[in-house]
């Protein structure tokens, strides 16, 4: 059997092969990384979660009770949406006794804003 059929030529450089440009120019374009990034974008691409972000921004910090009362939601709905924002890193939590305060992660939001700006260029 010839070396070509054995596949021995694949590791060798020839004038007809190109370096892996995708790995060089976009090393994070793998399925898992893209899925994680899409979850972050999906987290902010929801009207109710955008309203929550605006409310937390206006107040500086807010408890789940303040959020569901101000937005006229069920407590469980507010908690579920806050969990999505927390998992995506958009909000951070601070515990003070029995109260859990939600604050915006402004560094993360700035990073997301920059990525969106770069994508739209």
C-alpha positions as CSV (number, residue, x, y, z in Angstrom):
1,X,0.0,0.0,0.0
2,X,1.3,3.4,-0.9
3,X,2.1,6.0,1.8
4,X,-0.6,8.2,0.3
5,X,-3.3,5.7,1.0
6,X,-2.1,5.1,4.5
7,X,-2.5,8.8,5.3
8,X,1.2,9.3,6.1
9,X,1.2,12.4,4.0
10,X,-1.3,14.3,6.2
11,X,1.2,15.4,8.8
12,X,3.8,16.6,6.3
13,X,3.9,20.0,4.8
14,X,3.6,20.3,1.0
15,X,3.1,23.2,-1.4
16,X,-0.6,22.2,-1.6
17,X,-1.4,22.4,2.1
18,X,-2.4,25.5,4.0
19,X,-1.9,26.2,7.7
20,X,-5.1,25.9,9.7
21,X,-6.3,29.4,9.3
22,X,-9.5,28.9,11.4
23,X,-7.5,27.8,14.4
24,X,-5.1,30.8,13.9
25,X,-7.6,33.5,13.3
26,X,-10.6,32.3,15.4
27,X,-9.5,29.8,18.0
28,X,-12.7,30.0,20.0
29,X,-15.1,29.0,17.2
30,X,-15.9,25.6,18.6
31,X,-19.4,24.3,19.4
32,X,-19.2,24.7,23.2
33,X,-17.8,28.2,23.2
34,X,-20.4,29.4,20.6
35,X,-23.2,27.8,22.6
36,X,-22.0,29.6,25.8
37,X,-21.9,32.9,23.9
38,X,-25.3,32.4,22.5
39,X,-26.8,31.8,26.0
40,X,-25.4,35.2,27.0
41,X,-27.0,36.9,24.0
42,X,-30.2,35.1,24.6
43,X,-30.2,36.2,28.2
44,X,-30.3,39.9,27.2
45,X,-32.5,39.4,24.2
46,X,-35.7,39.1,26.2
47,X,-38.0,42.1,26.9
48,X,-38.7,41.1,30.6
49,X,-35.0,40.6,31.3
50,X,-34.2,43.9,29.7
51,X,-36.8,45.6,31.9
52,X,-35.2,43.9,34.9
53,X,-31.8,45.2,33.9
54,X,-33.2,48.7,33.5
55,X,-34.9,48.5,36.9
56,X,-31.7,47.3,38.7
57,X,-29.7,50.0,36.9
58,X,-32.2,52.7,38.0
59,X,-32.2,51.5,41.7
60,X,-28.5,50.6,41.8
61,X,-29.4,47.3,43.4
62,X,-32.7,45.5,44.0
63,X,-34.1,42.5,45.8
64,X,-36.3,39.9,44.1
65,X,-39.2,41.3,46.0
66,X,-38.6,44.8,44.7
67,X,-38.3,43.5,41.2
68,X,-41.4,41.4,41.1
69,X,-43.5,44.1,42.8
70,X,-42.3,46.9,40.5
71,X,-42.6,44.8,37.4
72,X,-45.9,43.2,38.5
73,X,-44.7,39.7,38.2
74,X,-45.1,36.4,40.0
75,X,-42.2,35.9,42.4
76,X,-41.3,32.6,40.7
77,X,-41.2,34.2,37.3
78,X,-38.9,37.0,38.6
79,X,-36.6,34.4,40.3
80,X,-36.3,32.3,37.1
81,X,-35.4,35.3,34.9
82,X,-32.9,36.6,37.5
83,X,-31.3,33.1,37.6
84,X,-30.8,33.4,33.8
85,X,-29.2,36.8,34.2
86,X,-27.0,35.5,37.0
87,X,-25.8,32.5,35.1
88,X,-24.9,34.6,32.1
89,X,-22.9,37.0,34.4
90,X,-25.1,40.0,33.7
91,X,-26.1,40.4,37.4
92,X,-24.2,39.8,40.6
93,X,-25.6,39.1,44.0
94,X,-24.8,40.4,47.4
95,X,-26.3,38.9,50.5
96,X,-27.2,41.1,53.5
97,X,-28.7,38.9,56.2
98,X,-31.9,37.4,54.8
99,X,-31.9,39.7,51.7
100,X,-30.2,38.9,48.4
101,X,-29.5,42.1,46.4
102,X,-29.0,42.0,42.6
103,X,-26.6,44.4,41.0
104,X,-25.5,44.8,37.4
105,X,-22.1,43.5,36.4
106,X,-21.2,46.6,34.5
107,X,-17.8,45.1,33.3
108,X,-19.7,42.2,31.7
109,X,-22.3,44.4,30.1
110,X,-19.6,46.7,28.7
111,X,-17.9,43.6,27.2
112,X,-21.1,42.4,25.7
113,X,-21.8,45.9,24.3
114,X,-18.3,46.0,22.7
115,X,-18.8,42.5,21.2
116,X,-22.1,43.6,19.6
117,X,-20.5,46.8,18.4
118,X,-17.7,44.8,16.8
119,X,-20.1,42.4,15.2
120,X,-22.1,45.2,13.6
121,X,-19.1,46.9,12.0
